[in-house]
Amino acid sequence: MDNAKAYQCLGTTDPLPDLIQRTNKYLLDLRLTKWVTQKQYEQLSIKPNEVELAHLYYLPKAHKPGTPLRPIISGLKHPTIKISKFLDDLLRPLFDQMALNSIVTSGFELVKQLQEWSRMNLRQETLFCTIDVSDLYTMVPQIEGVLSLKKMLDQLKLKQVGKLKVETIIRLSRFVMKNNYFSYNGQYYHQIRGGAMASPLTLKIANCYMYFFERQIVNQIKNSGGLYHRYIDDIFITINWPVRHLLKEVDRLDKFNENIKLSANIGPTVSFLDLQIENQDGQLYTAVFQKPSYEPYYLPFNSIHPLHMKKNIPFAMLLRAIRYCSTFESYLNEREKLRMVLLLNKYPNKIVDEQFNNMLLKFNVNEPLTLNNYVRYHQIVINSPIKEKLLVNYEKSIFVHFPYCSSMRIFPVKFHALWDKYFDKSPINEVVPILGTRNVDNLQRRLINTRFIC
């Protein structure tokens, strides 16, 4: 907690009551001056019995030397969380639009970019570089981070977003960033640098800040025929520069901004997210990468979850294997490793085989994969268009959640049959019922989800 000078200890005085009062007063002032509408005010204001102060806990980075700790501020009921989510929903599509050419959201996106780039540019001496940004969330200055949002909106030439003026977005963003409070070990703290890691707005501000920080190196890499992509605080670069020149540019970038500290790894073989990348004599090889801290645990098959959730796991994991593994040998190794892990988690072999086959059939793979046909089918799967997620029309949808147990597995079918029977000719039939499940409450879930304060 001392490394980034990000937290100020407040002692044992609980800041929650004052924070609730200040949050509601701030929103009311914005409403009275017509910076927000009445509907937005009601959406963002809070009730004292519905909020609680965030609390700090640590997750060990077991895959890194010395096992450093990652601070997580859990603020799901924090007084500013509604504002944070509201702003994130507004700003996320705008950032994705602005950063489309330099951001990746998965290893699969990088595979596609690498394949296209390597056809014309990969040589025997080509190196890959991965860069890790140290403590990004706590190193981004609060004021400069909020100003990066303003810079983004100016660059997109927007005066308002979702009927909200840019000035209002900046005011609300600043309020969220300046009011991160949490408890830890009987003491209360105020975050005076960076943002809470679990806050949706913090991610957007960190991404924006990094976007403008990296502009010079991105343009330099791309103008030199290279490839540059980033996922939050992980950067991937490949370019046909001598290693000495690449190291010099990374070192210069590291000294460019005192708030951003970088650590780089350069070589013919690197890992990025869950992707292993290798240059073997001018040929690109990719495979699934697992960190040293990887543990073979998935959702157990005997857990009380809907069957379709459990079936999705072998389907999705094999899909990742065929997308990532560029050779038949690496695919076979990953497939059998995955099978063993699923069996350890009590998945019946019949279900595993069924879902493996379903995944192949979905991409029109109608014959067993072999050494001779694997590369062709591997490319077909990679090139297949990804089905876009359908947007939910909340004004014409009704959400029904029910506790899931084995006796309720046919409830959705019966529900839709009854809905069609009784509302077929009614105007309400224009409303689409969307059914979802929640886990059955039990002692184990209570112990896991309840935070006890001693």
NORLINBEL-V723353 format. One record per pair of residues at least 4 apart in sequence whose C-alpha atoms are under 6 Angstrom apart, sorted by the first residue. I is the first residue (numbers start at 1). J is the second residue. If there is no record, write none. Layout:
I:J  I:J
//
This chain:
6:191  6:192  6:193  7:190  7:191  7:192  8:189  8:190  9:189  10:188  10:189  11:187  11:188  12:187  12:188  19:23  22:26  24:45  30:35  30:36  31:35  31:36  41:45  44:82  44:83  51:77  51:78  51:79  52:77  52:78  53:78  53:182  54:74  54:75  54:78  54:182  55:73  55:74  55:182  55:183  56:72  56:73  56:184  57:72  58:69  58:70  58:71  58:72  59:69  59:70  60:67  60:68  60:69  61:67  61:68  61:69  62:67  62:293  63:292  63:293  72:197  73:196  73:197  73:198  74:198  80:176  84:200  84:201  85:200  88:92  88:200  88:201  95:99  96:100  99:103  102:229  103:229  103:230  104:231  107:275  110:114  114:118  118:122  122:282  123:282  124:281  124:282  126:240  127:267  127:268  128:238  128:266  128:267  128:268  129:236  129:237  129:265  129:266  130:235  130:236  130:264  130:265  131:234  131:235  131:263  131:264  132:233  132:234  132:262  132:263  133:233  133:261  133:262  134:261  135:139  137:194  137:195  138:193  138:194  139:194  139:259  140:194  141:145  141:193  141:194  142:193  142:194  145:205  145:209  148:208  148:209  153:158  159:166  160:164  160:165  160:166  177:195  180:190  180:191  181:189  181:190  182:188  182:189  183:187  183:188  195:202  214:218  217:221  219:223  221:226  222:226  226:238  226:239  227:237  227:238  228:236  228:237  229:235  229:236  230:234  230:235  254:261  254:262  268:278  268:279  269:277  269:278  270:277  271:275  271:276  271:277  274:288  274:289  275:288  275:289  276:286  276:287  276:288  276:289  277:285  277:286  278:285  279:283  279:284  285:326  286:324  286:325  286:326  287:324  287:325  288:324  296:341  300:345  301:346  301:347  312:316  315:355  315:356  315:359  320:324  321:325  323:382  325:330  325:331  328:371  328:374  331:335  342:347  343:347  360:365  361:365  369:374  370:374  374:378  396:431  397:431  397:432  397:433  398:433  399:434  399:435  400:435  401:435  401:436  401:437  402:437  402:438  403:437  403:438  403:439  403:440  404:437  404:438  404:439  404:440  411:415  419:423  420:424  423:429  424:429  445:449  446:450
//
